[in-house]
Amino acid sequence: MSCITAENNVGGILPRSQFDEELVASEDYSNLLLKFCQRLQCHLPLEGNISARISHGLKHYLETGELVSKSERTQDVYQAGVAALQLFIQCNWTGPPPGAAASDNLHALFTSTDKDKAEVMMLLSVDAEPVYELLQYPEYLLFARVVFIDSCLDLHTEHIQLCNWWAVRCLWVHQQVLDERSATLSKQLMPLIERGLSRDALQNSDNQRQAALYIEAGYICLYYFQYDQARQNLTTATNLLGLDIKLTGMPGKRTKFQTFDVSQLILKVGYTGTSIAEENKLYPELDSKLLPRDVCLEDDTLLNQLQLTDGTQSLVTILSGLEHALLLALCVQVQKTSPVDNLASEEIGAYISCVLSSPKCWATHMMALLLRSQIESNSRRKVERSMLQMQMLTDFYSETACPVSDRLRLFHAVCLPPRWAIEKELADLLVKLGVVSSALETYTRWQLWNEVITCLQMLGRREHAEKVVREQLAIHETPSLWCILGDITRDKQYYDKAWELSGHKSARAQRSLGYLYLALKEYKECLPCFQRSVEINPLQSSVWFSLGCAGLFSGELELAAHSFRKCVGLDPENFEAWNNLSSAYIKLKQKSRAHKTLQESLRLNYENWKVWENYLVVSTDCGEFDEVLVAFHRLMDLKEKYVDIEILQILIGAIVDGVLDSQGEPASKLKPKALQLLGRIVSQVTNSADVWSLYAKLTGSGEEGSLADSREKVLNYLQKAHRCATVNSGWEKDSSSRSQVCKFTNQLVSAYTEHSNLKPQQSVQLLSSAKLILKSIISRLQLQQQQQCLSTESNGENLSCLSSLEEQLLVVSTRLEQVRNL
């Protein structure tokens, strides 16, 4: 590819099919910008801020510039905007550092003075959120923004089809240099993406170009929690590239000393038709020697990579760089939409192994190595490689062997973090490993003050942490620094200063103040703070969650439900938000909605017994009795000897009485499943009289309950219930225990009597057993009556028990005499 230079191309028109790719591949952006600014200089007004001057100058240049046609002038502006954005990316993402400063290339627009730099940083702030303080040459980003966004220029011509998409890229890059998600940028991005992916915008683009744009859109949607839209975009990209991607298992070995094969998860990639990459080399391959080195795993047990049993079946799939970019996007989708567990890590690892098996492109190789380092940082055996690999990625920024054009190829289709973010990830890993001092050096070098303060507090240097922040405030006051000081001192006055300094626009100030009130359990006070914060930036899922919790605690149930709905709308994978939303619905008497939200919570966290317990209760209230059985079984899986007597009483009562469930079906159809559940419970919980009693009640219900075998089981279960109730000495001294024993005694005696009618030959034995039990219980109660002076209420209750049992004894004795006289 030839380079675009000021001499051979400025003002000239390239064929539409190759224009954008030629510009992306160019390394002469500095010269292009320098020449353009020289022509623009005479069109700039003398008054106004930098952004307004550039905007006015561009509009004047397009109308009265010296080039032959407006079409050529439009392309001139377009090239300058793309070149500025690419130079900004080179300075802060890909490296190596450019030879010329931004003030040299844009000397007609900017100077190297601190005043101009401060004005640029202020113009780039969004919603009172400043851009990263150590940005290299932010002038490039501001210039690109003015060209593509702020000036509202119409740069679309027959030869410029992707102007709308470069506006998307500009805003997306801008978002990545902010500390938090910006609602303003999100509102600007989404309509641009929709227009950029419209049929009219893509009608003259080939499948590869379209796939790359859909991949970029997928990343942006994932970032803004629009997971369904992201999934649609990535599916479309997959179809455009004609790929058939699926996870499968193959026998192989993972360890050095493994003597037998086990199934290993791998990614299998095929084509539904002819490979597009073979037909169109829009994104050519790069010599692997120019790529960052893949650090080998030096472990005494694990192999460096999977070793498959079938030697003819290789893990290496010959894919293009763009196809690798798609796999990485799908990998990030799994990472963001799946629970953090070993299965998700294995899936991500399969995607990454496929990409690393045949390196094609600098951006995809860097991203794959970074993702692998992230998932391996949680592995005891792989954490060392994770650290070494991250260190190599950070060092590669200054390497000059790989040309800038190769580094920028497919950059926008790979969501590679900026340089300081990768350094931060390395420092985070060092903190996890306990190397806090080394991490502190990195955080300090990159002026990541939140992390600096955290490290100092971990090292027991709280006073020094406060000193560091105050020193920075003496240099330059920012709302963020005042908030950090408030976090250290837990003093609300510093959050108020941050709020005032921001002109009442800092979401961080109100959020931090709200968290302070929440920690102090002053729920009424934290509500307005959180509300102001989400009004400024509604993309804060954690603040919506905290606002919902504060609403629950303070009794603002409608507000709580609204907040949790917003939270799950932004982050559908937050199982705690789904669970708390169901709690709000329960308190609002909206139990059917609570039941549905709990199902979402369980889908995201199947192992949390507290959520299952909530689901058990709500299912019972909603009449979802089949779900009650499922929940009970799951709780017994998660908690040993789990039992909830109240729920069992409701469930068994509904089955015995034939109560209709939520679907209008009689609950009695669930009797076999309920018997299975009770059988499992009594196998673990053998000393619960209530459970044995309920087991007997359920067994004796329905038509099957009248069978001789069933009556035998009922008697057996009631005997065990009575034994459990009377096994503890001193039961007669407690009022509730006396009532329970009296109840189970009456049930057992009734069962003996009924059984004696079914088996006349055993009637004397059965009735004698009933009489003996009654005498034993009555004597204990009479002795207790004599030994202790009970209160009037307790005395009445004891006398009632005695009276009931004595009547039973009279009936049994009479019946026994009749049987003996036969």
C-alpha positions in Angstrom: 0.0 0.0 0.0 1.2 3.5 -0.8 1.1 6.2 1.9 -1.0 9.2 1.7 1.2 12.2 1.9 0.7 15.9 1.7 2.4 16.0 -1.7 0.7 13.1 -3.5 -2.8 13.1 -2.1 -4.0 16.2 -0.2 -7.0 17.4 -2.2 -6.9 14.4 -4.4 -9.7 11.9 -4.5 -9.1 8.2 -4.0 -11.5 5.5 -5.3 -14.2 5.0 -2.8 -13.5 1.3 -2.4 -10.0 1.9 -1.1 -10.1 5.4 0.4 -10.7 4.5 4.1 -8.3 1.6 4.2 -5.5 3.7 2.5 -6.0 6.4 5.1 -6.0 3.9 8.0 -2.7 2.4 6.7 -1.0 5.7 6.4 1.8 6.7 8.8 2.1 10.3 7.5 -0.8 11.7 9.4 1.4 14.4 10.9 2.4 15.8 7.6 -1.2 15.7 6.4 -2.4 17.6 9.4 0.4 20.1 9.1 -0.4 21.0 5.5 -4.2 21.1 6.2 -3.8 23.5 9.1 -1.6 25.8 7.0 -4.5 26.1 4.5 -7.0 26.4 7.3 -5.2 29.2 9.2 -6.5 32.1 7.0 -10.1 31.0 7.7 -9.9 31.1 11.5 -11.5 33.9 13.4 -9.6 35.7 16.0 -12.2 35.5 18.8 -13.9 32.7 20.7 -12.7 29.5 22.3 -10.7 26.9 20.5 -13.6 24.7 19.5 -15.7 27.5 18.2 -12.8 29.0 16.2 -12.0 25.6 14.6 -15.7 25.0 13.8 -16.1 28.5 12.2 -12.8 28.0 10.3 -13.9 24.7 8.9 -17.2 25.9 7.7 -15.6 28.9 6.1 -13.0 26.7 4.4 -15.6 24.4 3.0 -17.5 27.4 1.5 -14.6 29.5 0.2 -11.4 27.2 0.2 -8.9 27.5 -2.5 -9.3 23.9 -3.8 -11.1 23.4 -7.1 -14.3 21.9 -5.9 -16.3 21.6 -2.7 -16.1 17.8 -3.0 -12.3 18.0 -2.8 -12.4 20.4 0.1 -14.8 18.1 1.9 -12.5 15.2 1.4 -9.6 17.4 2.7 -11.5 18.1 5.9 -12.5 14.4 6.3 -8.9 13.2 5.9 -7.7 15.7 8.5 -10.3 14.6 11.0 -9.4 10.9 10.5 -5.7 11.6 10.7 -6.2 13.5 14.0 -8.2 10.7 15.6 -5.7 8.1 14.4 -2.8 10.2 15.8 -4.6 10.4 19.1 -5.0 6.6 19.2 -1.3 6.2 18.3 -0.3 8.4 21.2 -2.6 6.8 23.9 -3.2 3.2 22.7 -1.0 1.7 20.2 2.3 3.5 20.3 5.1 4.2 19.5 5.0 7.8 20.5 5.0 10.1 17.4 8.0 12.3 16.7 6.1 15.6 16.5 3.9 17.2 19.2 0.3 18.1 18.5 1.1 21.7 18.8 3.6 21.3 15.9 1.1 19.7 13.6 -1.8 21.9 14.7 0.3 25.0 15.3 -2.3 27.2 13.7 -5.0 26.0 16.2 -3.2 25.2 19.4 -0.1 26.3 21.3 2.0 24.3 23.8 1.1 26.6 26.7 -0.6 25.3 29.8 -3.5 27.7 29.2 -4.4 26.1 25.9 -3.9 22.6 27.3 -6.3 23.4 30.2 -8.9 24.8 27.8 -8.7 21.7 25.7 -9.2 19.4 28.7 -12.1 21.5 29.8 -13.8 21.3 26.4 -13.4 17.6 26.4 -15.1 17.1 29.8 -18.6 15.6 29.6 -21.3 15.9 32.2 -18.7 17.5 34.6 -16.6 14.4 34.2 -13.0 15.2 33.2 -11.0 13.2 30.7 -8.0 11.3 32.0 -5.5 13.9 33.3 -2.4 12.4 31.6 -3.8 12.2 28.1 -1.2 12.5 25.4 -2.0 15.3 23.0 -5.8 15.7 23.7 -5.7 18.4 21.0 -6.0 15.7 18.4 -9.2 14.3 19.9 -10.7 17.8 20.2 -9.9 18.5 16.6 -11.5 15.2 15.5 -14.6 16.0 17.6 -15.0 19.4 16.0 -14.7 17.9 12.5 -17.1 14.9 13.0 -19.4 16.0 15.8 -19.4 19.6 17.0 -19.4 21.5 13.8 -22.4 19.5 12.3 -20.6 19.5 9.0 -22.0 17.5 6.1 -19.0 15.5 4.9 -21.0 12.9 3.0 -20.1 12.7 -0.7 -20.0 10.1 -3.4 -16.5 9.2 -2.3 -17.0 9.5 1.5 -19.3 6.8 2.7 -18.0 6.3 6.3 -18.1 9.8 7.7 -20.9 8.8 10.0 -19.0 5.9 11.3 -15.8 8.0 12.0 -18.1 10.1 14.1 -19.0 7.0 16.0 -15.4 6.0 16.4 -14.5 9.5 17.6 -17.2 9.5 20.3 -16.3 5.9 21.3 -12.7 6.9 21.8 -13.8 10.0 23.8 -15.9 7.7 26.1 -12.9 5.5 26.8 -10.8 8.4 28.1 -13.5 9.3 30.7 -13.6 7.7 34.1 -17.3 6.7 33.9 -20.0 6.0 31.3 -21.4 9.1 29.9 -25.2 9.3 29.3 -24.6 12.3 26.9 -22.1 10.3 24.7 -24.5 7.3 24.8 -27.3 9.5 23.5 -25.1 10.7 20.7 -23.7 7.3 19.8 -26.8 5.2 19.5 -28.5 7.2 16.7 -25.2 7.5 14.9 -24.8 3.7 15.1 -28.3 3.1 13.9 -27.8 5.4 10.9 -24.4 4.0 10.2 -25.7 0.4 10.1 -28.8 1.3 8.0 -29.3 -0.3 4.6 -28.7 2.9 2.7 -25.4 3.5 4.5 -24.1 0.0 3.9 -25.4 -0.6 0.4 -22.0 0.0 -1.3 -19.9 -1.8 1.3 -18.7 -5.3 1.0 -19.3 -8.0 3.6 -16.0 -7.5 5.4 -16.4 -3.8 5.9 -20.0 -4.3 7.1 -18.9 -7.1 9.5 -16.2 -4.8 11.0 -18.7 -2.1 11.6 -21.1 -4.5 13.3 -18.3 -5.8 15.5 -17.5 -2.2 16.6 -21.2 -1.6 17.3 -21.3 -4.8 19.3 -18.5 -3.5 21.6 -20.3 -0.2 22.2 -23.6 -1.8 23.0 -21.9 -4.2 25.4 -20.3 -1.2 27.2 -23.7 0.5 27.6 -25.4 -2.6 28.9 -27.4 -3.1 25.7 -26.7 -6.8 25.6 -29.6 -7.9 23.3 -28.6 -5.3 20.7 -24.9 -6.3 21.0 -25.9 -10.0 20.5 -27.8 -9.1 17.4 -24.9 -7.1 16.0 -22.4 -9.8 16.6 -24.7 -12.4 15.1 -25.0 -10.3 12.0 -21.3 -10.0 11.8 -21.0 -13.8 12.0 -23.4 -14.3 9.2 -21.7 -11.7 7.0 -18.4 -13.5 7.4 -20.1 -16.8 6.8 -18.7 -18.4 10.0 -20.1 -21.4 11.8 -18.8 -21.1 15.4 -19.5 -23.6 18.2 -18.0 -24.9 21.3 -17.3 -28.6 21.4 -15.4 -31.3 23.3 -12.5 -33.4 22.1 -10.4 -35.9 23.9 -7.0 -34.7 25.0 -4.6 -33.9 27.8 -4.1 -30.7 29.8 -1.3 -31.8 32.2 2.2 -33.2 31.7 1.6 -36.4 33.7 -1.9 -37.2 32.5 -2.2 -40.9 31.6 -5.7 -40.9 30.1 -7.6 -38.6 27.9 -10.6 -36.5 29.0 -12.9 -34.2 27.0 -11.4 -30.8 26.5 -13.4 -27.7 25.6 -12.3 -26.2 22.3 -13.8 -23.8 19.7 -14.6 -25.2 16.4 -14.9 -22.7 13.5 -16.0 -23.5 10.0 -17.5 -21.8 7.1 -21.1 -21.9 5.9 -19.8 -21.2 2.4 -16.6 -19.8 0.8 -14.3 -18.0 3.1 -14.7 -14.3 2.5 -11.1 -13.7 3.7 -9.8 -15.8 0.8 -11.8 -13.8 -1.7 -10.9 -10.3 -0.5 -7.7 -9.4 1.3 -9.1 -6.1 2.7 -7.2 -6.8 6.0 -3.8 -8.4 5.1 -1.9 -10.5 7.5 1.1 -9.3 9.6 4.5 -11.0 10.1 4.2 -12.7 13.4 7.8 -11.5 14.3 6.4 -8.0 14.7 3.8 -9.1 17.3 4.2 -9.1 21.1 5.6 -12.4 22.3 3.3 -15.0 23.7 4.8 -15.9 27.1 5.0 -19.7 27.6 3.4 -21.3 30.6 6.2 -22.7 32.8 4.4 -24.9 35.2 5.5 -28.2 36.6 2.1 -29.8 35.9 0.1 -27.9 33.2 1.0 -28.1 29.5 1.5 -24.8 27.7 -1.5 -25.6 25.6 -4.0 -28.4 25.1 -2.7 -31.6 23.5 -5.4 -33.3 21.6 -5.4 -37.1 21.2 -6.1 -37.1 17.4 -2.9 -35.7 15.9 -4.6 -35.0 12.7 -7.1 -32.7 14.4 -5.3 -29.4 15.1 -6.4 -26.6 17.3 -5.0 -24.2 14.7 -7.9 -22.8 12.5 -6.8 -20.7 9.6 -8.8 -17.5 10.0 -8.3 -13.9 8.9 -7.6 -11.0 11.3 -11.1 -9.8 11.0 -12.5 -13.2 11.9 -10.2 -13.2 14.9 -11.7 -9.8 15.8 -15.1 -11.3 15.7 -14.1 -14.2 18.0 -12.7 -11.7 20.5 -15.9 -9.7 20.4 -17.9 -12.9 21.1 -15.4 -13.7 23.9 -16.0 -10.3 25.5 -19.7 -10.9 25.2 -19.4 -14.1 27.2 -17.2 -12.3 29.7 -19.8 -9.6 30.3 -23.0 -11.6 30.2 -22.0 -14.8 32.1 -21.6 -15.3 35.8 -18.0 -15.3 37.1 -17.3 -19.0 37.3 -15.0 -21.7 36.0 -17.3 -22.6 33.1 -17.2 -19.0 31.8 -13.4 -19.0 32.1 -13.2 -22.2 30.1 -15.4 -20.8 27.3 -13.4 -17.6 27.2 -10.2 -19.6 27.1 -11.4 -21.6 24.1 -12.0 -18.5 22.1 -8.6 -17.0 23.0 -6.7 -20.2 22.2 -8.3 -20.2 18.8 -7.1 -16.6 18.1 -3.6 -17.1 19.5 -3.1 -20.3 17.6 -2.5 -18.4 14.3 -1.6 -14.7 14.9 -2.7 -12.4 12.1 -3.0 -8.9 13.3 -1.3 -6.7 16.0 -4.6 -5.4 17.5 -6.2 -8.9 17.8 -3.1 -10.5 19.1 -2.7 -7.8 21.8 -6.3 -8.1 22.8 -6.2 -11.9 23.0 -3.1 -11.9 25.2 -4.7 -9.3 27.5 -7.9 -11.3 27.8 -6.0 -14.4 28.6 -4.0 -12.6 31.2 -7.2 -11.4 32.8 -8.7 -14.8 33.2 -5.4 -16.4 34.2 -4.9 -13.9 37.0 -7.4 -15.9 39.1 -5.5 -19.2 38.5 -2.9 -20.2 41.1 -0.8 -22.0 38.5 -1.1 -19.4 35.7 -1.0 -16.1 37.6 2.8 -15.8 37.0 2.4 -16.0 33.3 -0.5 -13.5 33.6 1.8 -11.0 35.3 4.7 -11.5 32.9 2.4 -11.2 29.8 0.9 -8.0 31.1 4.3 -6.6 31.7 5.3 -7.5 28.1 2.2 -5.8 26.7 2.9 -2.6 28.6 6.6 -2.6 27.5 5.6 -3.1 23.8 4.1 0.4 23.6 7.6 1.9 23.0 8.8 -0.8 20.6 9.3 0.6 17.1 9.7 -2.6 15.0 6.0 -2.9 14.3 4.8 0.0 12.0 2.0 2.2 13.1 -0.1 1.2 10.1 0.0 -2.4 11.2 -0.9 -1.5 14.8 -3.9 0.6 13.7 -5.2 -2.1 11.3 -8.5 -3.4 12.8 -7.9 -1.4 15.9 -11.5 -0.1 15.9 -12.8 -3.7 15.6 -10.9 -4.7 18.8 -11.8 -2.9 22.0 -8.2 -2.6 23.2 -7.9 -0.6 26.5 -5.7 2.5 26.5 -2.1 2.3 27.7 -2.8 3.5 31.2 -5.6 1.0 31.7 -3.4 -1.9 30.8 -0.8 -0.6 33.3 -3.5 -0.3 35.9 -4.5 -4.0 35.3 -0.9 -5.0 35.9 -0.9 -3.0 39.1 -4.2 -4.5 40.2 -2.7 -7.9 39.7 0.4 -6.9 41.8 -2.0 -5.9 44.6 -3.8 -9.2 44.4 -0.4 -10.9 44.7 0.5 -8.8 47.7 3.2 -6.6 46.0 1.4 -3.4 47.1 4.5 -1.2 47.0 5.3 -1.9 43.4 1.6 -1.4 42.5 1.7 1.9 44.3 4.6 3.1 42.1 2.6 2.4 39.0 -0.6 4.0 40.3 1.4 7.1 41.3 3.2 7.4 38.0 -0.1 7.3 36.2 -1.8 9.6 38.7 -4.6 7.1 39.5 -5.4 8.7 42.8 -8.2 6.4 43.9 -5.9 3.4 43.6 -3.0 5.3 45.2 -5.1 6.0 48.3 -6.3 2.4 48.5 -2.7 1.2 48.4 -1.6 3.6 51.1 -4.5 2.6 53.3 -3.5 -1.1 52.8 0.0 -0.2 53.9 -1.4 1.5 57.0 -0.4 4.9 55.8 -3.7 6.7 56.1 -2.2 10.0 57.1 0.2 10.0 54.1 -2.8 9.2 51.9 -4.6 12.4 53.1 -1.3 14.4 52.7 -1.0 13.2 49.0 -4.5 14.3 48.2 -4.1 17.7 49.8 -0.8 18.2 47.9 -2.6 17.6 44.7 -5.5 19.9 45.7 -2.9 22.6 46.3 -1.7 22.2 42.7 -5.1 22.0 41.1 -8.5 21.6 42.6 -10.9 19.1 41.0 -14.2 17.6 42.1 -12.6 14.2 41.9 -9.8 15.0 44.3 -12.3 16.6 46.8 -14.3 13.4 46.7 -11.3 11.3 47.3 -10.4 13.4 50.3 -14.0 12.9 51.5 -13.6 9.1 51.1 -10.5 9.2 53.3 -11.8 11.5 56.1 -15.5 10.5 55.9 -16.3 14.2 56.1 -19.3 15.4 54.1 -18.0 18.9 53.7 -15.5 17.8 51.1 -18.3 16.2 49.0 -20.1 19.5 49.3 -17.0 21.4 48.0 -16.8 19.0 45.1 -20.4 19.6 44.3 -20.0 23.4 44.4 -16.8 23.3 42.4 -18.4 21.3 39.6 -21.3 23.8 39.4 -23.7 21.2 40.7 -22.9 18.8 37.8 -20.7 16.2 39.5 -22.5 12.8 39.7 -19.5 11.5 41.7 -19.9 14.1 44.5 -23.5 13.2 45.1 -22.9 9.5 44.7 -20.1 9.5 47.3 -22.2 11.6 49.7 -25.0 9.2 49.3 -22.7 6.2 50.1 -21.5 8.0 53.2 -25.1 8.4 54.5 -25.9 4.9 53.5 -22.9 3.6 55.6 -24.2 5.6 58.5 -27.7 4.1 58.0 -29.2 7.5 57.4 -31.4 6.3 54.6 -33.7 9.3 54.3 -30.7 11.6 53.8 -29.0 9.4 51.1 -32.1 9.2 48.9 -31.9 12.8 47.4 -28.1 12.4 46.9 -28.5 9.2 44.9 -31.4 10.7 42.9 -29.4 13.8 42.0 -26.5 11.5 40.9 -28.6 9.4 38.6 -30.3 12.5 37.2 -26.9 13.7 36.0 -25.7 10.3 34.8 -28.4 7.6 34.6 -25.9 4.9 33.4 -24.7 4.2 37.0 -26.1 0.8 37.7 -24.4 0.6 41.1 -26.1 3.9 42.2 -29.5 2.7 41.0 -28.9 -0.4 43.1 -27.9 1.6 46.2 -30.9 3.9 45.7 -33.2 0.9 45.6 -31.7 -0.5 48.8 -32.1 2.9 50.6 -35.7 3.0 49.3 -36.4 -0.5 50.8 -34.8 0.5 54.2 -36.7 3.8 54.4 -40.1 2.4 53.3 -40.1 4.1 49.9 -41.2 1.0 48.1 -42.3 2.5 44.8 -38.9 4.3 44.5 -37.1 1.1 45.4 -38.9 -0.9 42.8 -38.3 1.8 40.2 -34.6 1.9 41.1 -34.1 -1.8 40.9 -35.9 -1.9 37.5 -33.4 0.7 36.2 -30.6 -1.3 37.6 -31.5 -4.5 35.9 -32.3 -2.6 32.8 -28.7 -1.5 32.7 -27.2 -4.7 34.1 -29.5 -7.6 33.5 -26.9 -10.0 35.0 -27.1 -8.5 38.5 -28.9 -11.3 40.4 -28.9 -9.2 43.6 -30.9 -6.5 41.9 -33.4 -9.0 40.7 -33.7 -10.5 44.1 -34.2 -7.1 45.8 -36.7 -6.1 43.1 -38.7 -9.1 44.1 -38.5 -8.0 47.7 -39.9 -4.6 46.8 -42.7 -6.3 44.8 -43.6 -8.6 47.8 -43.9 -5.6 50.1 -46.0 -3.9 47.4 -48.3 -7.0 47.4 -47.3 -7.7 43.8 -46.4 -11.3 44.3 -46.7 -12.5 40.7 -44.2 -9.9 39.6 -41.9 -10.9 42.5 -42.1 -14.5 41.4 -40.9 -13.7 37.8 -38.1 -11.5 39.0 -36.8 -14.2 41.3 -36.7 -16.6 38.4 -34.3 -14.1 36.7 -32.2 -13.9 39.8 -31.9 -17.7 40.0 -31.0 -17.9 36.3 -28.0 -15.7 37.1 -27.0 -17.3 40.4 -28.2 -20.9 40.8 -26.1 -21.5 43.9 -27.4 -18.8 46.2 -29.5 -20.5 48.9 -30.9 -17.1 50.1 -32.4 -16.4 46.7 -33.8 -20.0 46.6 -35.4 -19.5 50.0 -37.1 -16.3 48.8 -38.3 -18.1 45.7 -39.7 -20.9 47.9 -41.7 -18.4 50.0 -43.0 -16.4 47.0 -43.9 -19.5 45.0 -45.9 -20.7 48.0 -47.8 -17.4 48.2 -48.4 -17.4 44.4 -49.8 -20.9 44.4 -46.9 -22.2 42.3 -46.8 -25.5 44.2 -44.7 -27.4 41.6 -42.1 -24.6 41.9 -42.2 -25.0 45.7 -41.2 -28.6 45.3 -38.3 -27.7 42.9 -37.1 -24.9 45.3 -37.3 -27.3 48.3 -35.2 -29.9 46.6 -32.6 -27.3 45.5 -32.4 -25.9 49.0 -31.7 -29.4 50.3 -28.9 -29.6 47.8 -27.4 -26.4 49.0 -28.0 -26.7 52.7 -27.7 -29.9 54.7 -30.8 -30.9 56.6 -32.8 -27.9 55.4 -36.5 -27.9 56.4 -39.2 -25.2 56.6 -42.2 -26.5 58.6 -44.5 -23.6 57.7 -44.0 -24.0 54.0 -44.5 -27.8 54.3 -47.7 -27.3 56.2 -49.1 -25.0 53.5 -47.9 -27.3 50.7 -49.3 -30.5 52.3 -52.5 -28.8 53.2 -53.0 -27.6 49.6 -52.4 -31.1 48.3 -54.6 -32.8 50.8 -57.5 -30.3 50.3 -57.1 -30.2 46.5 -56.5 -26.5 46.4 -56.2 -25.0 42.9 -52.7 -23.8 41.9 -52.0 -20.6 39.9 -52.8 -22.5 36.7 -56.2 -23.6 38.0 -55.0 -27.2 38.4 -55.6 -29.2 41.7 -52.6 -29.4 43.8 -53.5 -33.0 44.7 -51.8 -34.1 41.4 -48.5 -33.3 43.1 -48.9 -35.9 45.8 -46.3 -38.4 44.4 -43.7 -35.7 44.1 -44.5 -34.4 47.6 -44.2 -37.9 49.1 -40.8 -38.1 47.4 -39.8 -34.8 48.9 -40.9 -35.8 52.4 -39.1 -39.1 52.1 -35.9 -37.2 51.2 -36.4 -34.8 54.2 -37.0 -37.6 56.8 -33.9 -39.4 55.5 -31.9 -36.4 56.6 -34.0 -34.8 59.4 -35.1 -37.8 61.5 -36.0 -35.9 64.7 -38.7 -33.5 63.6 -42.1 -34.5 64.9 -43.9 -32.0 62.6 -42.3 -33.5 59.5 -43.3 -37.0 60.5 -46.8 -35.8 61.2 -47.1 -34.1 57.8 -45.7 -37.2 56.2 -48.4 -39.2 57.8 -51.1 -36.7 56.9 -50.1 -36.8 53.2 -49.7 -40.5 53.1 -53.2 -41.0 54.5 -54.9 -38.6 52.1 -56.8 -39.4 48.9 -57.9 -42.8 47.7 -54.6 -44.4 48.2 -54.7 -43.3 51.8 -57.4 -45.8 52.6 -55.4 -48.8 51.5 -54.1 -51.1 54.3 -50.4 -50.5 53.3 -50.9 -46.8 53.5 -52.7 -47.0 56.9 -49.7 -49.0 58.2 -47.3 -46.3 57.1 -49.5 -43.6 58.6 -49.4 -45.4 62.0 -45.6 -45.9 61.7 -45.0 -42.2 60.9 -47.3 -41.0 63.7 -45.4 -43.3 66.2 -42.2 -41.6 65.1 -43.7 -38.1 65.4 -44.9 -38.9 69.0 -41.5 -40.3 69.9 -39.8 -37.2 68.6 -42.2 -35.0 70.6 -41.6 -36.8 73.9 -38.0 -37.7 73.6 -36.8 -34.6 75.4 -37.3 -34.7 79.2 -39.2 -31.8 80.8 -41.5 -31.3 77.8 -44.4 -31.1 80.2 -42.9 -27.9 81.7 -43.2 -25.9 78.5 -46.7 -24.7 77.3 -46.0 -25.1 73.6 -44.4 -28.5 74.0 -47.4 -29.7 76.1 -49.7 -28.6 73.3 -47.6 -30.3 70.7 -47.4 -33.6 72.7 -51.2 -33.5 73.3 -51.8 -33.0 69.5 -49.5 -35.9 68.5 -50.9 -38.2 71.2 -54.4 -37.6 70.0 -53.4 -38.3 66.4 -51.5 -41.4 67.3 -54.4 -42.8 69.5 -56.9 -42.1 66.6 -54.6 -44.0 64.3 -54.4 -46.9 66.7 -58.2 -47.0 67.0 -58.7 -46.9 63.2 -56.0 -49.6 62.7 -57.7 -51.8 65.2 -60.9 -51.7 63.1 -58.9 -52.8 60.0 -57.1 -55.6 61.8 -59.4 -57.2 64.4 -56.9 -59.9 65.2 -54.5 -57.2 66.5 -57.1 -54.9 68.0 -56.3 -55.9 71.6 -52.6 -55.2 71.1 -53.2 -51.9 69.3 -55.7 -50.6 71.8 -53.6 -51.6 74.7 -50.7 -49.6 73.2 -52.9 -46.6 72.8 -54.1 -46.9 76.4 -50.6 -47.3 77.7 -49.5 -44.1 75.8 -52.4 -42.1 77.1 -51.8 -43.2 80.8 -48.1 -42.2 80.5 -48.8 -38.8 79.1 -51.7 -38.1 81.6 -49.6 -39.1 84.5 -46.8 -36.7 83.5 -49.2 -33.9 83.1 -50.9 -34.6 86.4 -47.5 -34.6 88.2 -46.6 -31.3 86.6 -50.0 -29.9 87.7 -49.3 -30.8 91.3 -45.6 -29.8 91.4 -45.8 -26.3 89.9 -48.2 -23.5 90.5 -49.1 -22.3 87.0 -50.6 -19.1 85.9 -54.3 -18.9 85.2 -53.8 -19.1 81.5 -51.2 -21.8 81.6 -53.3 -23.8 84.1 -56.3 -23.6 81.8 -54.3 -24.8 78.9 -52.9 -27.7 80.9 -56.3 -28.7 82.2 -57.7 -28.6 78.6 -54.9 -31.0 77.5 -55.7 -33.3 80.5 -59.4 -33.2 79.8 -58.9 -34.1 76.1 -56.6 -37.0 76.9 -58.7 -38.4 79.7 -61.7 -38.5 77.3 -59.6 -40.3 74.8 -58.5 -42.7 77.5 -62.1 -43.4 78.5 -63.0 -44.1 74.8 -60.0 -46.4 74.3 -60.6 -48.3 77.6 -64.3 -48.9 76.7 -63.4 -50.1 73.3 -60.7 -52.4 74.7 -63.2 -54.0 77.1 -65.6 -54.6 74.3 -63.0 -56.3 72.2 -61.9 -58.5 75.1 -65.5 -59.6 75.8 -66.1 -60.7 72.2 
